Amino acid sequence: MSYDLKRIDLAALFVPVCRATDALARLDECIARSTIREGFLERQDFADAVASMWVDGELVHVEDLVLHDARRDARTPTHELTIAHSVLRGRRQIASHPADWALSTAGLARLRGETRDADAEISGRSPSPPPPEIGHEADDLVSDEASDEFADIDALLSRSSALIDDTLNNRPVPKSSNDRDPLIYDADWDEDARLDEWFQVLRQADDLPPVLKAAVALDAWYQLQVLQHRAELGRQLVASLLRKEGVAKAHLPPLNVGLKLIKIDRRRAPSRMTRLLGILESFEETASTGLKEHDRLLAARAQLERRTANRRGHSRLPQLVDLVIARPVVSASLIAQELDITPQGALILTKELNLREMTGRGRYRAWGVL
């Protein structure tokens, strides 16, 4: 399957591209100057992870994702919740690295779960250096053999450490293509070849405006069906592409939030022009929703800060305000963990701050500023 860029009507896309570019740029400038930038970005990560599941036809509640991320699950995590958490971790990884990391070889290997060969490049480690030169051939032979043995030991220790780290952080253990279950993965599905073809589309679209290039990249990802079971990774890579191209320097756009508002008939339409127009509109909706959410959080923070006035210097209420702004919902156990207080003390603080109870239940209650 190929993706031809020559038949795109650029004139029909000019106005939508301008609108989407303007909206994303305004949101990025707002976030760059915001006083609640860190909390807002953390909220956007949760919102994008939940919206990603919605786009893929699954439902995950944001309060469950927040509690699962804090390891304070109220119930056994579902398969969908685990996937949403992997999307959340992926966004955090991309945001914590340089703008071009996600589209690099090391970044893609990490995001796809193939971390073994990429860890050395990410951490800056280089392969084991060659043994020092010695004057005699016998000494050179002994040195080479010892170096090979130590290199094998280092590789084994590296794989073991990575496996332990993946297990402790609830990351899936990567498998080679030969070890994949044939009942789940199609043996004839060459993901690497499709990924190379997708990058070829990106190179062909270098002359297009950044936002249109991102829209083409997202549409090509779906049409080429690059990965069998990781469609959400394409949306994260496109968000990283917008960051790399300078459209969103201060944040990683939560594109799933905007895609969620576009009907599936347009996102999966047979006509490429219809799909591209829908994607560009979703970019604009992402920025518009983000600006509204930012203004709402600013107003909520100002209202909450009035309740912390004239408090003692060691009061935990200001810390709770920051936590509530950063998380969509908070529970008593989560507040206790983050503020290092008792659950009973957390309940008292929520009453003093007059937070809104979100769940309506007697047990496993959660609060927020909706």
DORORO-510548 format. One record per residue (C-alpha): residue in one letter; residue number from 1; x, y, z. Coordinates in steps of 0.05 Angstrom, whole numbers, always signed. Layout:
N
<A,NUM,<X,Y,Z>>
...
// end
This chain:
370
<M,1,<+0,+0,+0>>
<S,2,<+27,+69,-18>>
<Y,3,<+6,+140,+1>>
<D,4,<+9,+190,-57>>
<L,5,<+15,+264,-39>>
<K,6,<+8,+291,-109>>
<R,7,<-68,+288,-110>>
<I,8,<-80,+332,-49>>
<D,9,<-118,+396,-64>>
<L,10,<-76,+446,-26>>
<A,11,<-121,+505,-43>>
<A,12,<-181,+473,-8>>
<L,13,<-139,+461,+54>>
<F,14,<-109,+531,+59>>
<V,15,<-161,+562,+105>>
<P,16,<-168,+502,+152>>
<V,17,<-92,+498,+159>>
<C,18,<-88,+572,+177>>
<R,19,<-143,+565,+229>>
<A,20,<-111,+504,+261>>
<T,21,<-42,+535,+261>>
<D,22,<-67,+599,+293>>
<A,23,<-106,+561,+347>>
<L,24,<-47,+515,+365>>
<A,25,<+1,+574,+367>>
<R,26,<-44,+614,+413>>
<L,27,<-51,+555,+460>>
<D,28,<+24,+544,+461>>
<E,29,<+38,+617,+476>>
<C,30,<-14,+616,+532>>
<I,31,<+18,+554,+563>>
<A,32,<+88,+582,+558>>
<R,33,<+68,+643,+599>>
<S,34,<+19,+608,+646>>
<T,35,<+27,+608,+721>>
<I,36,<-6,+539,+725>>
<R,37,<+34,+509,+668>>
<E,38,<+58,+445,+703>>
<G,39,<-10,+428,+732>>
<F,40,<-45,+443,+667>>
<L,41,<+2,+399,+627>>
<E,42,<-7,+342,+676>>
<R,43,<-82,+347,+668>>
<Q,44,<-75,+347,+593>>
<D,45,<-36,+282,+597>>
<F,46,<-93,+248,+634>>
<A,47,<-145,+278,+587>>
<D,48,<-107,+255,+525>>
<A,49,<-98,+184,+551>>
<V,50,<-173,+177,+566>>
<A,51,<-192,+209,+499>>
<S,52,<-144,+162,+463>>
<M,53,<-183,+102,+489>>
<W,54,<-248,+136,+468>>
<V,55,<-221,+145,+397>>
<D,56,<-203,+71,+395>>
<G,57,<-273,+52,+419>>
<E,58,<-258,+38,+493>>
<L,59,<-282,+73,+555>>
<V,60,<-236,+90,+614>>
<H,61,<-257,+135,+672>>
<V,62,<-207,+190,+688>>
<E,63,<-213,+179,+763>>
<D,64,<-193,+106,+754>>
<L,65,<-133,+127,+713>>
<V,66,<-111,+178,+765>>
<L,67,<-115,+128,+821>>
<H,68,<-81,+74,+780>>
<D,69,<-24,+122,+763>>
<A,70,<-16,+135,+838>>
<R,71,<-21,+60,+853>>
<R,72,<-83,+72,+894>>
<D,73,<-132,+30,+853>>
<A,74,<-201,+23,+882>>
<R,75,<-211,-42,+843>>
<T,76,<-172,-90,+800>>
<P,77,<-145,-53,+738>>
<T,78,<-178,-72,+672>>
<H,79,<-141,-85,+607>>
<E,80,<-166,-19,+579>>
<L,81,<-141,+18,+640>>
<T,82,<-72,-13,+632>>
<I,83,<-70,+10,+559>>
<A,84,<-92,+80,+579>>
<H,85,<-36,+82,+631>>
<S,86,<+14,+62,+577>>
<V,87,<-10,+120,+535>>
<L,88,<-1,+166,+595>>
<R,89,<+70,+140,+607>>
<G,90,<+86,+148,+533>>
<R,91,<+65,+221,+533>>
<R,92,<+108,+234,+595>>
<Q,93,<+168,+201,+561>>
<I,94,<+160,+243,+499>>
<A,95,<+151,+307,+538>>
<S,96,<+212,+294,+581>>
<H,97,<+258,+285,+521>>
<P,98,<+280,+333,+466>>
<A,99,<+230,+349,+411>>
<D,100,<+261,+303,+360>>
<W,101,<+270,+243,+407>>
<A,102,<+204,+207,+393>>
<L,103,<+217,+205,+318>>
<S,104,<+289,+181,+326>>
<T,105,<+311,+108,+324>>
<A,106,<+322,+106,+399>>
<G,107,<+257,+140,+415>>
<L,108,<+215,+95,+370>>
<A,109,<+249,+33,+398>>
<R,110,<+233,+56,+469>>
<L,111,<+161,+75,+453>>
<R,112,<+149,+9,+417>>
<G,113,<+177,-31,+476>>
<E,114,<+242,-50,+442>>
<T,115,<+285,-18,+497>>
<R,116,<+344,-64,+499>>
<D,117,<+383,-36,+441>>
<A,118,<+359,+35,+451>>
<D,119,<+376,+43,+525>>
<A,120,<+450,+54,+511>>
<E,121,<+436,+108,+460>>
<I,122,<+384,+143,+504>>
<S,123,<+428,+144,+566>>
<G,124,<+490,+164,+527>>
<R,125,<+527,+100,+540>>
<S,126,<+571,+73,+485>>
<P,127,<+589,+1,+471>>
<S,128,<+647,-29,+509>>
<P,129,<+712,+3,+485>>
<P,130,<+763,-40,+449>>
<P,131,<+820,-68,+491>>
<P,132,<+883,-27,+494>>
<E,133,<+937,-45,+444>>
<I,134,<+993,-88,+471>>
<G,135,<+1059,-101,+437>>
<H,136,<+1053,-177,+431>>
<E,137,<+1001,-216,+391>>
<A,138,<+991,-266,+448>>
<D,139,<+974,-210,+496>>
<D,140,<+926,-181,+444>>
<L,141,<+891,-248,+437>>
<V,142,<+882,-256,+513>>
<S,143,<+858,-184,+519>>
<D,144,<+807,-194,+463>>
<E,145,<+780,-257,+494>>
<A,146,<+774,-224,+562>>
<S,147,<+740,-163,+531>>
<D,148,<+690,-207,+496>>
<E,149,<+674,-244,+560>>
<F,150,<+665,-179,+599>>
<A,151,<+622,-150,+543>>
<D,152,<+577,-212,+547>>
<I,153,<+571,-203,+622>>
<D,154,<+555,-129,+615>>
<A,155,<+502,-144,+563>>
<L,156,<+471,-197,+608>>
<L,157,<+470,-149,+668>>
<S,158,<+440,-95,+624>>
<R,159,<+384,-140,+600>>
<S,160,<+370,-164,+671>>
<S,161,<+368,-93,+699>>
<A,162,<+321,-71,+643>>
<L,163,<+275,-131,+655>>
<I,164,<+272,-116,+730>>
<D,165,<+259,-42,+716>>
<D,166,<+202,-59,+667>>
<T,167,<+171,-106,+718>>
<L,168,<+174,-56,+775>>
<N,169,<+145,+0,+732>>
<N,170,<+90,-43,+702>>
<R,171,<+118,-38,+631>>
<P,172,<+106,-94,+581>>
<V,173,<+166,-139,+568>>
<P,174,<+187,-130,+495>>
<K,175,<+190,-190,+450>>
<S,176,<+224,-201,+384>>
<S,177,<+182,-211,+322>>
<N,178,<+198,-285,+323>>
<D,179,<+170,-293,+393>>
<R,180,<+103,-261,+379>>
<D,181,<+40,-302,+387>>
<P,182,<+15,-321,+317>>
<L,183,<-57,-318,+344>>
<I,184,<-48,-244,+358>>
<Y,185,<+3,-219,+308>>
<D,186,<-1,-231,+233>>
<A,187,<+64,-263,+210>>
<D,188,<+60,-228,+142>>
<W,189,<+52,-159,+174>>
<D,190,<+120,-126,+167>>
<E,191,<+115,-68,+216>>
<D,192,<+186,-44,+202>>
<A,193,<+173,-39,+127>>
<R,194,<+108,-1,+139>>
<L,195,<+143,+45,+188>>
<D,196,<+196,+60,+136>>
<E,197,<+142,+76,+85>>
<W,198,<+109,+123,+135>>
<F,199,<+175,+160,+145>>
<Q,200,<+181,+165,+70>>
<V,201,<+113,+201,+69>>
<L,202,<+141,+249,+122>>
<R,203,<+201,+264,+78>>
<Q,204,<+156,+277,+18>>
<A,205,<+114,+325,+60>>
<D,206,<+173,+367,+84>>
<D,207,<+153,+424,+37>>
<L,208,<+83,+428,+66>>
<P,209,<+64,+474,+124>>
<P,210,<+78,+440,+192>>
<V,211,<+5,+431,+211>>
<L,212,<-14,+403,+143>>
<K,213,<+47,+357,+147>>
<A,214,<+22,+332,+214>>
<A,215,<-48,+320,+186>>
<V,216,<-20,+282,+127>>
<A,217,<+24,+241,+174>>
<L,218,<-35,+222,+218>>
<D,219,<-78,+203,+158>>
<A,220,<-20,+163,+128>>
<W,221,<-11,+126,+194>>
<Y,222,<-82,+100,+190>>
<Q,223,<-81,+85,+116>>
<L,224,<-16,+47,+118>>
<Q,225,<-37,+12,+183>>
<V,226,<+34,+15,+208>>
<L,227,<+27,-23,+274>>
<Q,228,<-23,-79,+285>>
<H,229,<-42,-63,+357>>
<R,230,<-12,+6,+371>>
<A,231,<-54,+56,+333>>
<E,232,<-49,+105,+390>>
<L,233,<+27,+110,+381>>
<G,234,<+16,+145,+314>>
<R,235,<-23,+201,+347>>
<Q,236,<+32,+210,+398>>
<L,237,<+84,+213,+343>>
<V,238,<+44,+265,+305>>
<A,239,<+38,+307,+369>>
<S,240,<+113,+302,+376>>
<L,241,<+120,+323,+303>>
<L,242,<+81,+387,+318>>
<R,243,<+128,+400,+376>>
<K,244,<+189,+386,+333>>
<E,245,<+164,+433,+277>>
<G,246,<+158,+490,+327>>
<V,247,<+82,+496,+326>>
<A,248,<+77,+472,+399>>
<K,249,<+144,+487,+432>>
<A,250,<+117,+493,+503>>
<H,251,<+73,+431,+506>>
<L,252,<+55,+365,+474>>
<P,253,<-12,+375,+440>>
<P,254,<-66,+327,+466>>
<L,255,<-91,+310,+396>>
<N,256,<-138,+256,+420>>
<V,257,<-180,+308,+457>>
<G,258,<-196,+341,+390>>
<L,259,<-204,+276,+351>>
<K,260,<-255,+253,+402>>
<L,261,<-300,+311,+380>>
<I,262,<-298,+291,+306>>
<K,263,<-348,+240,+283>>
<I,264,<-319,+173,+263>>
<D,265,<-354,+180,+195>>
<R,266,<-306,+237,+179>>
<R,267,<-245,+206,+210>>
<R,268,<-255,+141,+171>>
<A,269,<-286,+170,+108>>
<P,270,<-266,+139,+40>>
<S,271,<-247,+209,+14>>
<R,272,<-178,+232,+35>>
<M,273,<-199,+305,+31>>
<T,274,<-255,+292,+81>>
<R,275,<-207,+257,+128>>
<L,276,<-156,+313,+124>>
<L,277,<-208,+366,+137>>
<G,278,<-232,+327,+197>>
<I,279,<-162,+321,+224>>
<L,280,<-148,+395,+215>>
<E,281,<-213,+411,+250>>
<S,282,<-193,+365,+307>>
<F,283,<-127,+404,+315>>
<E,284,<-167,+468,+321>>
<E,285,<-215,+435,+371>>
<T,286,<-156,+411,+412>>
<A,287,<-129,+481,+419>>
<S,288,<-197,+512,+432>>
<T,289,<-213,+461,+486>>
<G,290,<-145,+471,+517>>
<L,291,<-154,+547,+521>>
<K,292,<-223,+539,+554>>
<E,293,<-195,+489,+604>>
<H,294,<-137,+535,+620>>
<D,295,<-183,+594,+634>>
<R,296,<-228,+551,+677>>
<L,297,<-169,+526,+718>>
<L,298,<-143,+596,+728>>
<A,299,<-211,+618,+755>>
<A,300,<-215,+556,+799>>
<R,301,<-145,+568,+827>>
<A,302,<-161,+641,+843>>
<Q,303,<-223,+619,+880>>
<L,304,<-187,+566,+919>>
<E,305,<-129,+612,+937>>
<R,306,<-179,+659,+972>>
<R,307,<-193,+602,+1021>>
<T,308,<-119,+596,+1037>>
<A,309,<-111,+669,+1056>>
<N,310,<-90,+684,+1128>>
<R,311,<-69,+612,+1140>>
<R,312,<-9,+592,+1181>>
<G,313,<+57,+585,+1146>>
<H,314,<+59,+509,+1154>>
<S,315,<-12,+498,+1129>>
<R,316,<-19,+444,+1075>>
<L,317,<-77,+479,+1040>>
<P,318,<-33,+514,+988>>
<Q,319,<-2,+447,+970>>
<L,320,<-71,+416,+964>>
<V,321,<-91,+472,+917>>
<D,322,<-32,+456,+872>>
<L,323,<-50,+382,+874>>
<V,324,<-123,+393,+857>>
<I,325,<-104,+437,+798>>
<A,326,<-54,+385,+773>>
<R,327,<-100,+324,+779>>
<P,328,<-171,+318,+750>>
<V,329,<-193,+282,+814>>
<V,330,<-160,+268,+881>>
<S,331,<-177,+216,+935>>
<A,332,<-162,+217,+1009>>
<S,333,<-107,+165,+1000>>
<L,334,<-76,+204,+942>>
<I,335,<-77,+269,+982>>
<A,336,<-46,+233,+1041>>
<Q,337,<+9,+204,+998>>
<E,338,<+26,+269,+962>>
<L,339,<+23,+315,+1022>>
<D,340,<+52,+264,+1072>>
<I,341,<-7,+268,+1120>>
<T,342,<-58,+219,+1147>>
<P,343,<-122,+201,+1108>>
<Q,344,<-163,+233,+1164>>
<G,345,<-122,+297,+1156>>
<A,346,<-135,+294,+1081>>
<L,347,<-210,+292,+1093>>
<I,348,<-206,+353,+1138>>
<L,349,<-167,+392,+1086>>
<T,350,<-219,+375,+1032>>
<K,351,<-274,+403,+1077>>
<E,352,<-234,+467,+1091>>
<L,353,<-222,+477,+1017>>
<N,354,<-295,+460,+1001>>
<L,355,<-277,+415,+943>>
<R,356,<-332,+383,+902>>
<E,357,<-343,+309,+913>>
<M,358,<-342,+275,+845>>
<T,359,<-364,+203,+856>>
<G,360,<-426,+209,+899>>
<R,361,<-407,+146,+938>>
<G,362,<-395,+133,+1011>>
<R,363,<-331,+94,+997>>
<Y,364,<-274,+109,+949>>
<R,365,<-294,+182,+946>>
<A,366,<-257,+231,+902>>
<W,367,<-257,+307,+896>>
<G,368,<-243,+357,+841>>
<V,369,<-255,+426,+815>>
<L,370,<-302,+412,+757>>
// end
